[in-house]
Amino acid sequence: MDLLNTLVEKGLRRELPSREEALAVLTTSDDDLLEVVAAAGKVRRQWFGRRVKLNYLVNLKSGLCPEDCSYCSQRLGSEAGILKYTWLKPDEASKAAAAGVAGGAKRVCLVASGRGPTDRDVDRVSKTIGAIKEQNADVEVCACLGLLSDGQAERLKAAGADAYNHNLNTSESTYGDITTTHTYADRVETVRHAQGAGLSACSGLIAGMGESDADLVDVVFALRALDPDSVPVNFLIPVEGTPLAGEWNLTPQRALRILAMVRFVCPDVEVRLAGGREVHLRTMQPLALHLVNSIFLGDYLTTEGQEGKADLDMIADAGFEVEGAGTTTLPEHRGAGGCASACAPSDSASSAGAETASDGAGAASARTDLVTVRRRGAGTDLAPNA
């Protein structure tokens, strides 16, 4: 396909595709799916070889969030039967993190529910970062605490944090349909706070919330312009008790097309396969390793993932290798803080229409049997999944 040849050439040059090209990836047929995966795989291997970086989540504080994000089981008014607990102590969080590191995780992601941290919360997390680094000096620590105020990113950096995560989630034009208690601009500002403090920025999206193809392209183009080092791609986990519990819009084929589009738009960035992969990709997860170079190991914040050993077996069986602690994840040219002018956008990231989401495989079936609320690990007395 001429489209795929063009996208591969642009990806190898770190050149931004046009909006039309990105949209065309999402509308390719299932008959062409393997060609799409193979093409995006060439770009992935150019910049990341066959390495897979493992990341591990530790939920420092679960539930009781004052924000109304429709996709979240921890939201205000959530009726989901999730674990709810206040802040883990530094030694408890460090113990949970150690399980992930023992399982092969190179990065530990410390997450806490809430609009954003107070200064006291930053002190708590700083002590937790110190406890983790004391046990595992080489592990990367990424904090995800919500909206940051002035000076908080700098304090986290001084405490030893390596990165900060704050996702854009969806397009600016539809953000108000998903969340009303804060704005898309608030999220962009927090990512820029992190970058300004010298933290590696991590920002991504959630697919499967009823968005259009145009929305997906808009948010991925916006991420390219924001230039984070890591782009996690989450697929909505429709948890019972949340407003989006009935949104079962994804098939494995569509999920793969979305990942391929992200790789073509963000060729040299750490693209991370995040929440929902087991629910929506299912037995096609190994194909996604040809598109992404990073995954989460084990469980998520409030739901369970597949067993950690199954993740490791999948990586090995698919012919990939776990990225070692001594290996630098990003290509050398990104070490100075991103693409800069070498891969400047050549197209506007604004919406050019209201294309509807298309899926050659038809409507997806609800697989509620694959959604299991987390009952182990952080906040419980049971061993974590790592």
C-alpha positions as CSV (number, residue, x, y, z in Angstrom):
1,M,0.0,0.0,0.0
2,D,1.3,3.4,-1.0
3,L,-0.1,4.9,2.3
4,L,2.0,2.5,4.4
5,N,5.2,3.0,2.4
6,T,4.8,6.7,2.9
7,L,4.1,6.4,6.6
8,V,7.2,4.1,7.1
9,E,9.4,6.6,5.3
10,K,8.1,9.5,7.4
11,G,8.5,7.5,10.6
12,L,12.1,6.6,9.8
13,R,12.7,10.4,9.3
14,R,10.7,11.4,12.4
15,E,8.4,13.4,10.1
16,L,4.8,14.0,11.1
17,P,2.2,12.4,8.8
18,S,-0.7,14.4,7.6
19,R,-4.0,14.3,9.3
20,E,-5.5,12.5,6.3
21,E,-2.8,9.8,6.5
22,A,-3.3,9.3,10.2
23,L,-7.1,9.0,9.7
24,A,-6.6,6.6,6.9
25,V,-4.7,4.2,9.2
26,L,-7.8,4.0,11.4
27,T,-10.1,3.2,8.4
28,T,-7.9,0.4,6.9
29,S,-9.7,-2.9,6.6
30,D,-9.2,-6.0,8.7
31,D,-7.8,-7.7,5.5
32,D,-5.0,-5.2,5.6
33,L,-4.4,-5.3,9.3
34,L,-1.2,-7.4,9.3
35,E,0.3,-5.1,6.7
36,V,-0.5,-2.1,8.9
37,V,1.2,-3.8,11.9
38,A,4.2,-4.8,9.8
39,A,4.7,-1.3,8.6
40,A,4.4,0.3,12.0
41,G,6.7,-2.4,13.3
42,K,9.5,-1.2,11.0
43,V,9.3,2.2,12.6
44,R,9.2,0.7,16.1
45,R,12.3,-1.5,15.4
46,Q,14.2,1.5,13.9
47,W,14.0,3.4,17.2
48,F,13.6,0.7,19.8
49,G,14.8,-2.6,18.4
50,R,13.0,-5.5,20.0
51,R,13.2,-4.2,23.5
52,V,10.1,-4.0,25.8
53,K,10.3,-1.7,28.8
54,L,8.3,-2.9,31.9
55,N,6.5,-0.5,34.2
56,Y,4.8,-1.2,37.5
57,L,1.9,0.7,39.1
58,V,1.6,1.4,42.8
59,N,-1.7,3.0,43.8
60,L,-0.7,5.1,46.8
61,K,-4.3,6.3,47.6
62,S,-7.4,4.7,46.1
63,G,-10.9,6.0,45.6
64,L,-12.8,9.0,47.0
65,C,-11.7,11.5,44.3
66,P,-13.5,14.8,44.0
67,E,-13.2,14.9,40.2
68,D,-15.9,13.6,37.9
69,C,-13.9,11.9,35.1
70,S,-16.5,9.7,33.5
71,Y,-14.0,6.9,32.7
72,C,-12.7,6.5,36.3
73,S,-13.8,4.1,38.9
74,Q,-12.4,6.4,41.6
75,R,-14.5,9.4,40.5
76,L,-16.9,11.5,42.6
77,G,-20.1,9.5,42.9
78,S,-18.6,6.2,41.6
79,E,-20.6,3.2,42.5
80,A,-17.8,0.8,41.5
81,G,-16.9,-1.7,44.2
82,I,-13.2,-0.9,44.2
83,L,-10.6,-0.8,47.0
84,K,-10.7,2.5,49.0
85,Y,-7.8,3.5,51.2
86,T,-5.9,6.5,52.2
87,W,-2.1,7.1,51.7
88,L,0.2,4.2,51.9
89,K,3.2,4.7,54.2
90,P,6.5,5.0,52.5
91,D,7.6,1.5,53.6
92,E,4.4,0.0,52.3
93,A,4.7,1.7,48.9
94,S,8.4,0.7,48.7
95,K,7.5,-2.9,49.5
96,A,4.9,-2.9,46.7
97,A,7.3,-1.3,44.3
98,A,10.0,-3.9,45.1
99,A,7.6,-6.6,43.9
100,G,7.4,-5.0,40.5
101,V,11.1,-4.4,40.3
102,A,11.7,-8.1,41.1
103,G,9.4,-9.0,38.3
104,G,11.5,-7.0,35.8
105,A,10.0,-3.5,36.0
106,K,12.4,-0.7,35.1
107,R,10.0,2.1,36.1
108,V,7.6,2.3,39.1
109,C,4.6,4.6,38.7
110,L,3.3,6.1,41.9
111,V,-0.3,7.1,41.5
112,A,-2.7,8.8,43.9
113,S,-6.4,9.7,43.3
114,G,-7.4,13.4,43.7
115,R,-7.5,16.7,41.8
116,G,-3.9,17.4,42.7
117,P,-1.5,17.1,45.6
118,T,-1.3,19.5,48.6
119,D,2.2,20.5,49.7
120,R,1.9,17.9,52.5
121,D,1.1,15.3,49.9
122,V,4.2,16.2,47.9
123,D,6.2,15.7,51.2
124,R,4.6,12.2,51.6
125,V,5.4,11.2,48.0
126,S,8.9,12.6,48.3
127,K,9.6,10.3,51.3
128,T,8.1,7.4,49.4
129,I,10.4,8.2,46.4
130,G,13.4,8.2,48.8
131,A,12.4,4.9,50.3
132,I,12.1,3.3,46.9
133,K,15.4,4.7,45.6
134,E,17.1,3.5,48.8
135,Q,16.2,-0.1,48.0
136,N,16.5,0.2,44.2
137,A,18.8,3.0,43.2
138,D,18.5,2.4,39.5
139,V,14.8,2.2,39.2
140,E,13.0,5.0,37.5
141,V,10.2,6.6,39.5
142,C,7.3,8.4,37.8
143,A,4.7,10.3,39.9
144,C,1.1,10.7,38.9
145,L,-0.7,12.9,41.4
146,G,-3.0,15.0,39.3
147,L,-2.8,18.8,38.6
148,L,0.4,20.4,39.9
149,S,0.7,23.8,41.4
150,D,3.7,26.1,41.0
151,G,6.9,24.6,42.5
152,Q,5.6,21.1,43.1
153,A,7.2,19.6,40.1
154,E,10.5,21.0,41.2
155,R,10.1,19.5,44.6
156,L,9.4,16.1,43.2
157,K,12.4,16.4,40.9
158,A,14.6,17.3,43.9
159,A,13.2,14.3,45.8
160,G,14.4,11.9,43.1
161,A,11.4,11.6,40.7
162,D,12.5,10.9,37.2
163,A,9.2,11.5,35.4
164,Y,5.6,12.8,35.8
165,N,2.5,11.4,34.2
166,H,-0.6,13.4,33.3
167,N,-2.6,12.2,30.4
168,L,-4.6,14.4,28.0
169,N,-7.0,11.5,27.6
170,T,-9.1,12.8,24.7
171,S,-9.4,15.7,22.2
172,E,-9.8,19.3,23.4
173,S,-13.1,19.6,21.6
174,T,-14.7,16.7,23.5
175,Y,-12.9,17.0,26.8
176,G,-15.9,18.7,28.5
177,D,-18.1,15.7,27.6
178,I,-15.8,13.5,29.7
179,T,-14.9,15.7,32.6
180,T,-16.3,19.0,34.0
181,T,-14.4,19.6,37.2
182,H,-11.2,20.6,35.4
183,T,-10.2,21.5,31.8
184,Y,-8.1,20.2,29.0
185,A,-5.9,23.3,29.4
186,D,-5.3,22.4,33.1
187,R,-3.9,19.1,31.9
188,V,-1.6,20.7,29.3
189,E,-0.3,23.2,31.9
190,T,0.6,20.4,34.3
191,V,2.6,18.5,31.6
192,R,4.4,21.8,30.9
193,H,5.1,22.2,34.6
194,A,6.7,18.8,34.7
195,Q,8.8,19.5,31.6
196,G,9.9,22.9,33.0
197,A,11.2,21.2,36.1
198,G,13.3,18.8,34.1
199,L,11.1,15.8,34.7
200,S,10.5,13.4,31.8
201,A,7.0,14.0,30.7
202,C,4.6,11.1,30.3
203,S,1.2,11.9,28.7
204,G,-1.2,9.8,26.7
205,L,-4.8,9.0,25.9
206,I,-7.8,6.7,26.6
207,A,-9.4,5.2,23.5
208,G,-12.9,3.6,23.5
209,M,-14.9,6.3,25.2
210,G,-17.2,6.8,22.2
211,E,-14.8,9.3,20.5
212,S,-14.6,9.7,16.7
213,D,-11.6,9.0,14.5
214,A,-11.0,12.7,14.3
215,D,-10.9,12.9,18.1
216,L,-8.2,10.2,18.3
217,V,-6.1,11.9,15.7
218,D,-6.6,15.3,17.4
219,V,-5.4,14.1,20.8
220,V,-2.4,12.2,19.3
221,F,-1.4,15.2,17.2
222,A,-1.7,17.4,20.3
223,L,0.6,14.9,22.2
224,R,3.1,15.1,19.4
225,A,3.1,18.9,19.7
226,L,3.5,18.7,23.5
227,D,6.4,16.3,23.0
228,P,6.3,14.0,26.0
229,D,8.9,11.3,26.2
230,S,6.3,8.6,27.0
231,V,2.8,8.2,25.5
232,P,0.7,5.6,27.3
233,V,-2.3,4.3,25.3
234,N,-5.1,3.2,27.5
235,F,-8.2,1.3,26.3
236,L,-11.2,2.1,28.4
237,I,-12.0,-0.5,31.0
238,P,-15.8,-0.2,31.3
239,V,-16.1,-0.7,35.1
240,E,-19.6,-1.2,36.4
241,G,-20.7,1.7,38.5
242,T,-19.1,4.4,36.2
243,P,-20.9,6.5,33.5
244,L,-19.0,4.7,30.7
245,A,-19.7,1.2,31.9
246,G,-21.7,0.6,28.7
247,E,-19.0,1.7,26.3
248,W,-17.8,-1.4,24.6
249,N,-16.7,0.1,21.3
250,L,-13.3,-1.7,20.7
251,T,-12.3,-4.8,18.9
252,P,-8.8,-6.2,18.9
253,Q,-8.4,-5.1,15.3
254,R,-9.4,-1.5,16.0
255,A,-7.2,-1.4,19.1
256,L,-4.2,-2.5,16.9
257,R,-5.0,0.2,14.3
258,I,-5.1,2.9,17.0
259,L,-1.7,1.7,18.3
260,A,-0.3,1.8,14.8
261,M,-1.5,5.3,14.2
262,V,0.1,6.5,17.5
263,R,3.4,4.9,16.4
264,F,3.3,6.6,13.0
265,V,2.6,10.0,14.6
266,C,5.0,9.5,17.5
267,P,7.7,7.3,15.9
268,D,10.6,7.8,18.3
269,V,8.6,8.2,21.6
270,E,8.1,5.5,24.2
271,V,4.6,4.2,23.3
272,R,3.3,2.3,26.2
273,L,0.5,-0.2,26.0
274,A,-1.4,0.6,29.2
275,G,-4.8,-0.2,30.8
276,G,-7.3,-2.3,29.1
277,R,-5.0,-4.4,26.8
278,E,-6.2,-7.7,28.3
279,V,-9.9,-6.7,27.9
280,H,-9.8,-5.4,24.3
281,L,-6.7,-7.0,22.6
282,R,-7.2,-10.3,24.4
283,T,-5.3,-13.1,22.5
284,M,-3.9,-10.5,20.0
285,Q,-1.8,-8.8,22.6
286,P,1.5,-10.2,21.2
287,L,0.8,-8.4,17.9
288,A,0.8,-5.1,19.8
289,L,4.4,-5.7,20.8
290,H,5.3,-4.9,17.2
291,L,3.8,-1.4,17.7
292,V,4.6,-0.5,21.3
293,N,7.9,-0.7,23.2
294,S,6.6,-0.5,26.7
295,I,3.9,-2.2,28.8
296,F,2.6,-2.3,32.4
297,L,3.4,-5.4,34.3
298,G,0.7,-7.0,36.5
299,D,-2.3,-5.1,37.8
300,Y,-3.6,-1.6,37.2
301,L,-5.0,0.9,39.7
302,T,-8.4,-0.6,40.5
303,T,-8.6,-3.6,38.2
304,E,-6.5,-6.7,37.7
305,G,-4.3,-7.4,34.7
306,Q,-3.0,-10.8,33.6
307,E,-0.5,-12.6,35.7
308,G,3.0,-11.1,35.6
309,K,4.6,-14.4,34.4
310,A,2.1,-14.5,31.5
311,D,3.4,-11.0,30.5
312,L,7.0,-12.2,30.6
313,D,6.2,-15.4,28.7
314,M,4.3,-13.4,26.0
315,I,7.3,-11.1,25.5
316,A,9.7,-14.0,25.1
317,D,7.4,-16.1,22.9
318,A,6.8,-13.2,20.5
319,G,10.6,-12.8,20.0
320,F,11.1,-9.7,22.1
321,E,13.3,-9.0,25.1
322,V,12.8,-7.2,28.4
323,E,14.7,-3.9,28.5
324,G,17.5,-4.0,31.1
325,A,18.0,-1.4,33.8
326,G,21.3,-0.3,32.2
327,T,19.7,0.4,28.8
328,T,18.6,3.8,27.8
329,T,15.0,3.6,26.6
330,L,14.8,6.6,24.3
331,P,16.9,7.2,21.1
332,E,20.0,9.3,21.7
333,H,18.6,12.3,19.8
334,R,15.8,12.7,22.4
335,G,18.2,13.1,25.3
336,A,18.2,16.9,24.9
337,G,14.4,17.1,25.5
338,G,12.6,16.0,22.5
339,C,12.3,16.3,18.7
340,A,12.8,20.1,18.4
341,S,12.9,21.3,14.9
342,A,14.0,18.0,13.4
343,C,10.4,16.7,13.5
344,A,8.3,19.8,13.7
345,P,4.7,19.4,12.8
346,S,3.9,19.9,9.1
347,D,0.1,19.9,9.6
348,S,-2.4,21.5,11.9
349,A,-3.7,19.4,14.8
350,S,-7.0,21.0,14.7
351,S,-10.1,19.0,13.9
352,A,-11.1,19.1,10.2
353,G,-14.5,17.5,10.5
354,A,-16.6,15.1,12.5
355,E,-15.5,11.8,11.1
356,T,-17.2,9.0,13.1
357,A,-15.4,6.1,14.5
358,S,-15.2,3.2,12.0
359,D,-14.5,-0.4,12.6
360,G,-14.5,-3.0,9.9
361,A,-15.2,-5.8,12.4
362,G,-18.6,-4.3,13.4
363,A,-19.8,-3.6,16.9
364,A,-17.7,-5.0,19.8
365,S,-19.3,-7.4,22.3
366,A,-19.3,-6.6,26.0
367,R,-16.7,-8.7,27.8
368,T,-17.6,-8.0,31.4
369,D,-16.1,-11.3,32.3
370,L,-12.6,-9.9,31.6
371,V,-13.0,-6.9,34.1
372,T,-12.0,-7.9,37.6
373,V,-11.7,-5.4,40.4
374,R,-8.3,-5.5,42.1
375,R,-8.3,-7.2,45.5
376,R,-4.6,-7.9,45.9
377,G,-1.4,-5.8,46.2
378,A,-1.3,-2.2,47.5
379,G,-3.9,-1.6,50.1
380,T,-4.5,-5.2,50.9
381,D,-2.8,-8.0,52.8
382,L,-2.4,-10.2,49.7
383,A,0.7,-10.5,47.6
384,P,0.8,-8.2,44.5
385,N,0.7,-9.5,40.9
386,A,4.2,-8.9,39.4
